[in-house]
Amino acid sequence: MTARDARLHAFRSDLADARLKGEVSADRFVTGRPARIAASVADIRKAPRPDAGVNTQVLFGDDVLVFEEAEGWAWVQAERDGYVGYVGATMLGARAHAPTHIVSAPRTFLYPGADLRFPIAGQLSMGSTVTVTSAAETRGTHYALLPSGEALIAGHLRPLGDVAADYVSVAEMFLGTPYLWGGTSGFGIDCSGLVQLAMRMAGRNVLRDSDMQAAGLGEPLDPGPDFAGLKRGDLVFWKGHVAIMTDARDMIHANGHTMLVSREGLKDAIDRIGYLYGGPTGFRRL
């Protein structure tokens, strides 16, 4: 049998994705049932328990395949990045409407109707996908209406396929966002989640974890003496961490030091991080 990364392939000793038959051992193989995330943000956990660690998150409108539902938990695989784990079954919905737009603001409110004075009905993160059925205007503010009748600020959306020109500029929109282990949203995000979401908004779907990104994003880069060869958009990797260069000297990253998405000088970060975790393990250019 071929070795498979369990983060990216749905298999257990008792159950596995039917597409893996002949590649992994399992008592039973099933075809995943299509579903869609209906919660603002859904944690993907290591195990079907509320105290289990969070590996990553999926956002409203993300499509998943469901391989099992039991005792309030669903074992799923996210279709966008392939990540496997457990989400609360109540966070799943049907793929009733084809998404038309993506949230392009870091965070936005969902209203019960086209009026910003209404008490909010929820909130969505950048990267969430929605179906816009019509438009409305109230006191000069433009709204996009959803099949439910709920409304979003139209200027916080853009059509699917309309991508940002510079993924670093997207990442910079998250400055000050709280650091959250496993986070992938504007409400809380980690280092590789920031890279993944910013690149997605620029039209590039990438894998989730920093080791995956270090192994496959762009091409390896030798920054030269004193790191003088780095430029905006290059990635710097440490063991378990990634940062985005904003220019030849400075970087942006979600980090546990400030517990925020913040700017930091590369050399300052190398000195600070090296004390506990060693120096950079690699550099990559897209």
Kinemage of the C-alpha trace (Angstrom):
@kinemage 1
@onewidth
@group {chain A} dominant
@subgroup {mainchain}
@vectorlist {calphas} color= white
{ca met a 1} P 0.000 0.000 0.000
{ca thr a 2} L 1.144 3.561 -0.759
{ca ala a 3} L 1.876 5.831 2.206
{ca arg a 4} L -0.665 8.654 2.395
{ca asp a 5} L -0.811 11.828 4.464
{ca ala a 6} L -3.868 11.421 6.682
{ca arg a 7} L -4.348 15.207 6.702
{ca leu a 8} L -5.120 15.083 2.980
{ca his a 9} L -6.648 11.637 2.472
{ca ala a 10} L -9.705 10.274 4.248
{ca phe a 11} L -8.791 6.892 5.663
{ca arg a 12} L -9.048 5.120 8.988
{ca ser a 13} L -8.735 1.447 9.826
{ca asp a 14} L -12.530 1.070 9.775
{ca leu a 15} L -13.506 3.469 6.980
{ca ala a 16} L -11.969 5.177 3.963
{ca asp a 17} L -12.765 7.241 0.896
{ca ala a 18} L -13.765 4.940 -1.983
{ca arg a 19} L -11.237 6.727 -4.201
{ca leu a 20} L -8.464 5.237 -2.054
{ca lys a 21} L -9.492 1.619 -2.541
{ca gly a 22} L -6.416 -0.407 -3.429
{ca glu a 23} L -4.125 2.236 -1.912
{ca val a 24} L -5.010 2.026 1.789
{ca ser a 25} L -6.372 -0.667 4.089
{ca ala a 26} L -9.812 -0.206 5.642
{ca asp a 27} L -12.754 -2.370 6.676
{ca arg a 28} L -15.138 -0.373 4.508
{ca phe a 29} L -14.931 2.148 1.652
{ca val a 30} L -17.595 4.800 1.012
{ca thr a 31} L -18.234 7.543 -1.511
{ca gly a 32} L -18.308 10.992 0.049
{ca arg a 33} L -21.627 12.811 0.161
{ca pro a 34} L -21.493 16.411 -1.115
{ca ala a 35} L -22.300 19.085 1.472
{ca arg a 36} L -21.565 22.751 2.081
{ca ile a 37} L -20.516 24.637 5.191
{ca ala a 38} L -23.480 26.625 6.511
{ca ala a 39} L -21.753 28.174 9.539
{ca ser a 40} L -19.697 31.356 9.490
{ca val a 41} L -16.569 29.375 10.418
{ca ala a 42} L -16.347 25.658 11.174
{ca asp a 43} L -13.441 24.098 13.042
{ca ile a 44} L -11.970 20.934 11.556
{ca arg a 45} L -10.874 18.895 14.560
{ca lys a 46} L -8.499 15.990 15.041
{ca ala a 47} L -11.185 13.850 16.666
{ca pro a 48} L -14.993 13.951 17.062
{ca arg a 49} L -14.919 15.666 20.458
{ca pro a 50} L -15.429 19.298 21.520
{ca asp a 51} L -12.107 19.226 23.392
{ca ala a 52} L -10.128 17.865 20.427
{ca gly a 53} L -7.499 20.120 18.883
{ca val a 54} L -8.356 22.280 15.882
{ca asn a 55} L -6.245 21.525 12.807
{ca thr a 56} L -7.829 24.054 10.463
{ca gln a 57} L -11.096 25.765 9.616
{ca val a 58} L -13.520 25.939 6.718
{ca leu a 59} L -15.632 28.962 5.859
{ca phe a 60} L -19.229 29.619 4.940
{ca gly a 61} L -19.866 28.294 1.443
{ca asp a 62} L -16.921 25.885 1.384
{ca asp a 63} L -17.754 22.529 -0.183
{ca val a 64} L -16.920 19.320 1.648
{ca leu a 65} L -17.378 15.598 1.173
{ca val a 66} L -18.964 13.766 4.117
{ca phe a 67} L -17.840 10.194 4.734
{ca glu a 68} L -19.566 9.584 8.051
{ca glu a 69} L -22.019 11.218 10.457
{ca ala a 70} L -22.275 9.907 14.007
{ca glu a 71} L -23.228 11.362 17.383
{ca gly a 72} L -23.354 14.932 16.146
{ca trp a 73} L -20.060 14.858 14.247
{ca ala a 74} L -19.246 14.561 10.557
{ca trp a 75} L -15.988 13.191 9.183
{ca val a 76} L -15.283 15.343 6.128
{ca gln a 77} L -12.762 16.378 3.529
{ca ala a 78} L -12.640 19.992 2.372
{ca glu a 79} L -12.761 20.045 -1.404
{ca arg a 80} L -10.747 23.251 -1.807
{ca asp a 81} L -7.563 22.139 -0.037
{ca gly a 82} L -8.199 18.457 0.692
{ca tyr a 83} L -7.985 18.734 4.488
{ca val a 84} L -9.639 15.908 6.454
{ca gly a 85} L -11.139 15.997 9.926
{ca tyr a 86} L -14.254 16.306 12.045
{ca val a 87} L -16.796 19.140 12.096
{ca gly a 88} L -20.037 19.549 13.975
{ca ala a 89} L -22.789 18.023 11.867
{ca thr a 90} L -25.060 21.029 12.448
{ca met a 91} L -22.586 23.180 10.514
{ca leu a 92} L -23.353 21.344 7.270
{ca gly a 93} L -25.944 22.278 4.691
{ca ala a 94} L -26.972 21.307 1.185
{ca arg a 95} L -25.383 22.622 -2.003
{ca ala a 96} L -28.643 24.316 -2.889
{ca his a 97} L -27.366 27.264 -4.929
{ca ala a 98} L -24.258 27.829 -7.005
{ca pro a 99} L -22.060 30.509 -5.392
{ca thr a 100} L -21.677 33.712 -7.385
{ca his a 101} L -19.588 35.988 -5.128
{ca ile a 102} L -16.817 35.878 -2.549
{ca val a 103} L -16.387 38.095 0.507
{ca ser a 104} L -13.421 40.378 -0.195
{ca ala a 105} L -13.383 42.431 3.025
{ca pro a 106} L -11.539 40.886 5.986
{ca arg a 107} L -14.867 40.680 7.861
{ca thr a 108} L -18.423 41.683 7.068
{ca phe a 109} L -21.850 41.590 8.688
{ca leu a 110} L -24.885 39.654 7.520
{ca tyr a 111} L -28.153 41.546 7.946
{ca pro a 112} L -31.723 40.151 8.004
{ca gly a 113} L -32.595 42.625 5.276
{ca ala a 114} L -31.224 45.539 3.299
{ca asp a 115} L -30.708 47.977 6.153
{ca leu a 116} L -27.539 48.458 8.179
{ca arg a 117} L -29.673 49.585 11.122
{ca phe a 118} L -31.123 46.101 11.519
{ca pro a 119} L -29.594 43.933 14.261
{ca ile a 120} L -27.058 41.722 12.519
{ca ala a 121} L -27.905 38.123 11.681
{ca gly a 122} L -24.291 36.950 11.538
{ca gln a 123} L -20.838 37.717 10.230
{ca leu a 124} L -18.677 36.318 7.458
{ca ser a 125} L -14.950 36.255 6.794
{ca met a 126} L -13.031 37.065 3.671
{ca gly a 127} L -13.058 33.954 1.500
{ca ser a 128} L -16.650 32.997 2.290
{ca thr a 129} L -18.716 32.345 -0.825
{ca val a 130} L -22.353 33.325 -1.275
{ca thr a 131} L -25.096 33.307 -3.870
{ca val a 132} L -26.332 36.774 -4.803
{ca thr a 133} L -29.834 36.778 -6.251
{ca ser a 134} L -30.626 40.496 -6.398
{ca ala a 135} L -29.617 43.949 -5.212
{ca ala a 136} L -31.149 46.681 -3.096
{ca glu a 137} L -30.345 50.206 -1.965
{ca thr a 138} L -31.322 51.804 1.333
{ca arg a 139} L -30.388 55.397 2.147
{ca gly a 140} L -27.607 55.275 -0.436
{ca thr a 141} L -26.034 52.030 0.799
{ca his a 142} L -25.957 49.187 -1.722
{ca tyr a 143} L -26.725 45.638 -0.635
{ca ala a 144} L -26.442 42.183 -2.186
{ca leu a 145} L -29.370 39.932 -1.365
{ca leu a 146} L -29.062 36.188 -0.744
{ca pro a 147} L -31.655 33.439 -1.382
{ca ser a 148} L -32.578 33.605 2.323
{ca gly a 149} L -33.495 37.293 1.985
{ca glu a 150} L -30.491 38.247 4.100
{ca ala a 151} L -28.230 41.037 2.918
{ca leu a 152} L -24.546 41.865 2.722
{ca ile a 153} L -22.830 45.152 1.924
{ca ala a 154} L -22.331 44.935 -1.845
{ca gly a 155} L -18.937 46.632 -1.680
{ca his a 156} L -17.636 43.827 0.547
{ca leu a 157} L -18.141 41.265 -2.227
{ca arg a 158} L -16.688 40.588 -5.625
{ca pro a 159} L -17.708 38.107 -8.326
{ca leu a 160} L -16.095 34.694 -8.215
{ca gly a 161} L -13.136 34.702 -10.566
{ca asp a 162} L -12.361 38.382 -9.969
{ca val a 163} L -9.033 38.025 -8.186
{ca ala a 164} L -6.623 40.394 -6.436
{ca ala a 165} L -3.490 41.403 -8.314
{ca asp a 166} L -1.143 41.157 -5.330
{ca tyr a 167} L -1.528 38.536 -2.626
{ca val a 168} L 0.743 40.488 -0.263
{ca ser a 169} L -1.664 43.431 -0.320
{ca val a 170} L -4.426 41.012 0.678
{ca ala a 171} L -2.332 39.725 3.585
{ca glu a 172} L -1.687 43.300 4.701
{ca met a 173} L -5.441 43.807 5.091
{ca phe a 174} L -5.261 41.430 8.064
{ca leu a 175} L -2.789 43.489 10.110
{ca gly a 176} L -3.993 43.461 13.720
{ca thr a 177} L -6.110 40.323 13.278
{ca pro a 178} L -5.762 38.026 16.312
{ca tyr a 179} L -3.527 34.996 16.000
{ca leu a 180} L -5.463 31.740 16.308
{ca trp a 181} L -3.918 28.292 16.091
{ca gly a 182} L -5.642 26.530 13.175
{ca gly a 183} L -7.403 29.735 12.158
{ca thr a 184} L -8.120 30.543 8.526
{ca ser a 185} L -10.498 33.504 8.811
{ca gly a 186} L -10.634 37.225 9.430
{ca phe a 187} L -11.746 36.500 12.998
{ca gly a 188} L -8.515 34.667 13.829
{ca ile a 189} L -5.749 33.256 11.683
{ca asp a 190} L -2.410 31.485 11.892
{ca cys a 191} L 0.735 31.838 9.799
{ca ser a 192} L -0.017 29.349 7.048
{ca gly a 193} L -3.706 30.249 7.135
{ca leu a 194} L -2.738 33.820 6.254
{ca val a 195} L -0.666 32.616 3.307
{ca gln a 196} L -3.433 30.306 2.132
{ca leu a 197} L -6.268 32.842 2.346
{ca ala a 198} L -4.275 35.706 0.802
{ca met a 199} L -3.199 33.515 -2.109
{ca arg a 200} L -6.720 32.209 -2.594
{ca met a 201} L -7.984 35.772 -2.999
{ca ala a 202} L -5.295 36.267 -5.652
{ca gly a 203} L -6.546 33.214 -7.565
{ca arg a 204} L -4.188 30.538 -6.286
{ca asn a 205} L -5.397 27.620 -4.151
{ca val a 206} L -2.567 26.271 -2.002
{ca leu a 207} L -2.227 23.607 0.645
{ca arg a 208} L -2.935 24.422 4.255
{ca asp a 209} L 0.000 23.691 6.565
{ca ser a 210} L 3.399 25.382 6.537
{ca asp a 211} L 5.281 22.127 5.859
{ca met a 212} L 3.058 21.528 2.810
{ca gln a 213} L 3.658 25.068 1.610
{ca ala a 214} L 7.412 24.776 2.178
{ca ala a 215} L 7.499 21.600 0.096
{ca gly a 216} L 5.475 22.743 -2.875
{ca leu a 217} L 4.896 26.482 -3.217
{ca gly a 218} L 6.872 28.171 -5.956
{ca glu a 219} L 10.577 27.429 -6.236
{ca pro a 220} L 13.391 27.240 -3.663
{ca leu a 221} L 15.301 30.492 -3.356
{ca asp a 222} L 18.809 31.320 -2.223
{ca pro a 223} L 18.492 34.827 -0.745
{ca gly a 224} L 22.235 35.402 -0.878
{ca pro a 225} L 24.502 37.093 1.644
{ca asp a 226} L 22.625 39.072 4.272
{ca phe a 227} L 19.329 38.003 2.598
{ca ala a 228} L 19.784 40.769 0.034
{ca gly a 229} L 18.101 38.765 -2.731
{ca leu a 230} L 14.653 38.746 -1.138
{ca lys a 231} L 11.762 40.790 -2.503
{ca arg a 232} L 8.068 41.408 -1.928
{ca gly a 233} L 6.041 38.198 -2.052
{ca asp a 234} L 8.863 35.800 -1.169
{ca leu a 235} L 8.152 33.301 1.599
{ca val a 236} L 10.387 32.598 4.588
{ca phe a 237} L 9.997 29.310 6.432
{ca trp a 238} L 11.012 28.171 9.870
{ca lys a 239} L 10.137 24.834 11.435
{ca gly a 240} L 6.355 25.134 11.799
{ca his a 241} L 6.177 28.760 10.680
{ca val a 242} L 5.950 30.890 7.540
{ca ala a 243} L 6.135 34.630 6.854
{ca ile a 244} L 5.572 36.791 3.768
{ca met a 245} L 8.145 39.377 2.728
{ca thr a 246} L 6.596 42.813 2.140
{ca asp a 247} L 9.862 44.191 0.754
{ca ala a 248} L 13.554 43.296 0.900
{ca arg a 249} L 13.776 43.804 4.669
{ca asp a 250} L 10.380 43.434 6.313
{ca met a 251} L 7.794 40.698 6.547
{ca ile a 252} L 4.200 40.131 7.665
{ca his a 253} L 3.098 37.079 9.602
{ca ala a 254} L 0.511 35.784 12.037
{ca asn a 255} L 2.583 34.911 15.068
{ca gly a 256} L 2.395 33.752 18.636
{ca his a 257} L 4.814 36.460 19.798
{ca thr a 258} L 2.442 39.393 19.322
{ca met a 259} L -0.628 37.114 19.028
{ca leu a 260} L -1.551 39.222 15.991
{ca val a 261} L -0.886 39.523 12.301
{ca ser a 262} L 1.989 41.986 12.436
{ca arg a 263} L 4.935 43.430 10.557
{ca glu a 264} L 8.446 42.614 11.655
{ca gly a 265} L 11.914 43.099 10.277
{ca leu a 266} L 13.311 39.851 8.886
{ca lys a 267} L 16.585 40.116 10.785
{ca asp a 268} L 14.759 40.949 14.019
{ca ala a 269} L 12.533 37.902 13.527
{ca ile a 270} L 15.484 35.639 12.783
{ca asp a 271} L 17.200 36.739 15.998
{ca arg a 272} L 14.047 36.407 18.085
{ca ile a 273} L 12.816 33.102 16.682
{ca gly a 274} L 16.281 31.571 16.594
{ca tyr a 275} L 16.527 31.715 20.366
{ca leu a 276} L 13.925 28.964 20.656
{ca tyr a 277} L 13.412 27.387 17.239
{ca gly a 278} L 16.528 27.935 15.153
{ca gly a 279} L 17.022 29.817 11.926
{ca pro a 280} L 15.012 29.789 8.704
{ca thr a 281} L 14.687 26.387 7.062
{ca gly a 282} L 14.107 27.752 3.571
{ca phe a 283} L 12.964 30.507 1.255
{ca arg a 284} L 10.607 30.216 -1.731
{ca arg a 285} L 9.566 32.479 -4.591
{ca leu a 286} L 6.313 32.134 -6.526
